[in-house]
């Protein structure tokens, strides 16, 4: 015998694969409520103007970016200064990696001869110092340059987390900091 819906006097049949004992009508009502309350994750109609993400959360009242929660369609105030986001960077030149820190990566990287930006890690001079200690065996003298070892490669892969462009992560951090600032 099929199970009956658990809502009041409803005797509607419960689908065999239903996650809770509700008939299809009550499942739809619960789904509509969840969409209004929590939104539905989907692709934004266009990339977020603040962080560039294409992933959004759709509510009956409109869209917000799923990454930085910027309300889709709102204009970014160009006069607002970007928040300070300190990063530890990993720049490759030939078989060496520079591990340094900056709050203005584009300006800093323009002043350093390098082949690739390998990764960014959110952090300040304290984290940079910890990384210098962590990879001390690979260090060239007292410089910020290190041999591109398997240990450093593994750390950079971990930081990347499947994201190909470190600038995407940096944009998200800036957008999150701006959103938190209000």
N, C-alpha and C positions, 0 to 999 in steps of 0.2 A: 504494500500500500504506500502511495506517495505521501511525503510529509506535507502538512498544511502550513501556510504562512503563520508566523508568530505574532503578527500585528493584530491586536484586538480581536474582533470577530471575523476577520478575513479568513476565508477558507480556500484561497487561491493555492494552486500547487506550487511547490518550491522546486526550481530547476535542480537537477542532480548535481550540477557543478557550481551551485550558488555558494559564495563564501560565508554567508549567514542565512539562517532559515527565513527568507523573505520570498514572496511571490515576485514575478517579473515587474508588476506595477510598483510595488514597494521598493524593489531594488532600484528602479529608475528614479523614484522620488529621492532615495538616499544618494544616488549618484549626482542628481541635480544639486542637492544640498552641498555635497562635497565639492563640486565644481565652483559653486558660489563662495564657499568658505575658504578653500585652499587653492583655487585656480587650477588650470590645466596647463602642463608644460607642453610647449609646442614651438615651432620655428616662428620667430618674429617676422612680420611682414617685410621688414628691412632691418639691417644691422643696427644695433644700439649706437646712438650718436656719441655716447660717452665712452664706452669700453670696446665697442666693435663686436660684441657677442651677437650671435644670431639665434640664441636660445632665449625664449621668453616664457612668461607665465600669463595665461589669458584668464581674466576675470570678467564678469558681466559689465563692470565699469570701465574696462580697457586692459591694456597690456602693460607689464613691467618686465624689464630685463631680468632674466633668471640669474645673472651673474652679479650685477651691481645694483639692481632694483631701481634703476632709473625709469621713470614713467615714459613709456614709448610715446613719441610725438612731441615731448617737451623739448624746447630749445635749450641747448647747453649755453650757459652764460659765459661768453668768451672772456669777459672781464675778470672772472673769478680766477685767482691764481691756483694752479694745480697744487694739491697738498704735497708735503714732503714725504717721499717714500724712499727710505734708505735701502740699498741693495748691496749684496756681495755679488760680484760678477766674476765670470770665468771666461777669459779671452784667450783664444789659441793663436799662437804665431809659430808656424812650423811644428816642431815637436815639443813646444813649451806651452804652459798655461799660466796666465797672470791671474792671481786671485787678489782682488782689490775690493774697495767699497766706494760708493758714491751716492749722492742724492740727486744727481743730474747725469744719468748714464749717457745720453746722446752727446752732450758736451764733453764728458770725460773720454768717451771712446774715440771721439774725433782727434784727441790729443795723443792717443796711444796707437803705435803701429801694430796691427793685428790682422789675422786672416778671417777669423770667425768669432762671433759671440756664441759660446757653447751653452751657457746657462746663466740664470739670475736666481738669486736666493734672497728672500726678504730678510734684512738684518743690517746691523751697523758695525762699527769697528770691533765690538766685542766678539761678534760672530766671525768676522774676518780673522781676528786673532786666533780663535778656536780652530778655524780651518787651516791656518798656517801651522799650528801645533799638530793638528791631525795629520797633515801631509808633510811634516818636517823632513822625513827621510828623502823626499823628492825635491827638496828646495835647493835652488842655486844660491849658495852663500846666504847673505842676509836680505836678498831681494824679495820681491813679491812674485817671482817667476819660479815655476815648478816643472819638473819633467812630467810629460803626459803619460802617467803610469796607468796600470790596470785599475788601481784603487781610485785614482782621480776620475778615470773614465766611468767607473761604476757609480761614483757619487754624482757625477753630472747626469748620468742616465736616470738615477733616482730622482734628481731635481726636476728633470724634464717631464717625468710622469706621462710620457706619450704625447706631449705637446711639442710640435716641431719648432715653433718660433718663440723664443723667450720673450720677444716683445709683446706677444699676446698676453702672457702672464703679467708683465709689467703694466700693461694697459688696464687689466682687471684690478690689480692692486691700487692703481691710481683712482680708478672709478669707485672702488669700494671705500677708499679713504675719503673721497669727495662726497659720497653718499652718506657716510657716517658724520661728516662735518655738517650736513644739512644743507 
